[in-house]
Every structure is written in structure tokens, then in C-alpha cells.
Amino acid sequence: MFLPVHPKVKEIASDCLGVGMTIQQTSNILQTMTQSGTAALEDINTARWRGTLTRKELSDMQYELNRSKRVHDDDWLSTYAKARRLQEQNICLFFEQYDPENDDNDKRPFVLVLQTAWQKEMAQRFSPNSVWTIDSTFGLNSYGLPVYSGVVPNQNRQGLPIFYIITSNDSKSNQEETGLRLGFKAVLQNMNARPNAIIIDKSLTEKRALESAIKEDPLCWEEGKQIKAKLLLCWFHAKKAWVENLLPKLQGDVAANVYDRLCKLMLIPSWEDFNTELESFYNDFEDQTNIIKYMRGWDCDEWQDLWVR
């Protein structure tokens, strides 16, 4: 029979779920806090209390939270209170309240950045000469706020979550891009290790936000040249997009040829060879309208520099 869960653990789990984290992300936070001996949990008597919750318990807690919530002004006040508790627990390293009417664009979005001491330690340990993957998920909370997660591989190539960024996403005022930029800047300022590269999806919001934060980070530059945190387009998502959006419009033999050529393009290490191969690709398929139209979207100025490895 399970020991009872310590009230402090329930409070932390409720706060994490309440600000939009998934069950798995909340479970990861609790595990890393337990492993790192975080002050908020160090006084728990493990002979009497549990320091983690089962997936079923987290699911039940999430259900009750979602059932009781509706989006209105009081929800923001509740979220602020949870964010402050997370700050007191040394989980929240940056927090900004939602203020959509502020004259300063940087003061408008809601931003919450979460990173435990263990996550920071893992980021410092495994980031040098490695890569981060940054991705976002939606529809995980009653507010519809995007949750960005950063992941770094450990020595066994297993992905470790090293931070989470939650931001408001009012499209009219470009809040998601601003919030992500501010949140990522806070992550960089909280540690001195940098990855060689950062892999992202084909999202202009994500690309422009990260580029802006990296441009202001002195540890990513040397004598005016970028030496760390080079943005790369996620190969998996690029190939998935080809398979779903381009290849079904082509005949079998043409589709196979196009797929092989695109894979070759993605692996080219120099600009000169990339441009030569791209020109050859266009010449070979100039009579294929679907291919040319699709590629003109993929190799535009915003994305071309993320192809070359």
C-alpha cells in the first residue's frame, strides 16, 4: 500500500499543472527535485511520506483542476500566486505578469520559466559540444498557452528536459515571440554552458525569438562570429512535412527521387555546395510545378540558413 503523499509535493504538482505543464513534465519536475535534494522537499520524512505522485494521481489532479477552471481575470491572479510559490521553491527562474496594455512591448506578455537545480546541473554538464532541441506543445491548459521545452541528450543519448517556458500568445501584439525571447534570454543568463546547435521546428515565431536572444548573448559570439547555439531546422519534422505535404502529390518514381535529393540537400555542409545542388535540383524538376512551388516556401531567406549543417 502506498504511503500518503506529502502536502508540499501536492502543492508543487498543483502549481505545475495549474500553469499548463503536462502530467509527464510535472512528474519530471518532482523527480528531479527529489533527486537533487531541493530545499523545498529535503525535510520530507520518506519513511512516512511519498515525494512523488503516480501518473493516475497526477491525472486525477489535472482533471479536477481543468474542471474547476474557466478563463477569466481571476485565473491570472491564481496563476501569479502559483508562480510566486514556484519562485520560493527555486523552480521558477523568471516570471512576468500579463499586461497587454503596457506601452513597453517587452512588458506585455505573461512569461514563466521553470528550471530545477537538477535540470540546470544537467544542462551545464551535457550542453558543451552537444545540441538542444526546443519544441512547443499547445492545448494543454485552459488558457491555451504554448509550453516550450528544452531537451539535451545525456551520455546515453537519452533526452533530458532542462527548462520549460510558458508564455501568452496574443497574436495581434506578437506576444508569443516576445515572451519566448524573454524566457530564453533568462535561461541563457542563468547558466554559462552553451550547446553547439539548437534544433527547432519550422516556426517563424520560434526562429525569430531565439535568434534575437542569441544575438544578445556574449557567450555565443567571438570576434563578431557566432560560435555557439547555431539554429538548425529539425530534420525529422522537415522529412515529415515532405512525406505529408509534397510526396503524395507526386508519382512514385518521382517522389522517391525527390525524397533522396532533399535528404542530400539537408546534409550538405557548405554554402557553395548547397547553392550548387539547389540550382541543379530546380533545373531537374523545373517542369514539376508542385515541387517548385513547395520548395520556394522551404528555401526562402528565413529558412535557407537553417539547412546548411
FENDA-V23712 format. One record per backbone hydrogen bond with DSSP energy under -1.0 kcal/mol. CO is the residue of the C=O (numbers start at 1). NH is the residue of the N-H. If there is no record, write none. Layout:
CO/NH
CO/NH
//
This chain:
4/50
6/10
7/11
8/12
9/13
10/14
11/15
12/16
13/17
14/18
15/19
16/21
17/20
22/26
23/27
24/28
25/29
26/30
27/31
28/32
29/33
30/34
31/35
32/36
33/38
38/41
38/42
41/44
45/48
45/49
50/6
54/58
55/59
56/60
57/61
58/62
59/63
60/64
61/65
62/66
63/67
64/68
72/75
73/77
74/78
75/79
76/80
77/81
78/82
79/83
80/84
81/85
82/86
83/87
84/88
85/89
86/91
86/92
87/90
91/115
94/113
96/111
99/102
104/107
105/108
108/99
110/168
111/96
112/166
113/93
113/94
114/164
116/120
117/121
118/122
119/123
120/124
121/125
122/126
123/127
127/130
130/196
130/197
132/199
133/151
135/149
137/147
141/144
146/167
147/137
148/165
149/135
150/162
151/133
152/160
154/157
158/154
160/152
163/150
164/114
165/148
166/112
170/175
171/174
174/178
175/179
176/180
177/181
178/182
179/183
180/184
181/185
182/186
183/187
184/188
185/189
188/191
195/229
196/230
197/132
198/232
199/134
200/234
201/203
203/207
204/208
205/209
206/210
207/211
208/212
209/213
210/214
211/215
214/217
217/220
218/221
220/227
220/228
222/225
225/222
230/198
232/200
234/238
235/239
236/240
237/241
238/242
239/243
240/244
241/245
242/246
242/247
246/249
247/250
251/255
252/256
253/257
254/258
255/259
256/260
257/261
258/262
259/263
260/264
261/265
262/266
265/268
268/309
270/274
271/275
272/276
273/277
274/278
275/279
276/280
277/281
278/282
279/283
280/284
281/285
285/288
288/292
289/293
290/294
291/295
292/296
294/298
295/299
300/303
300/304
303/306
304/307
306/233
//
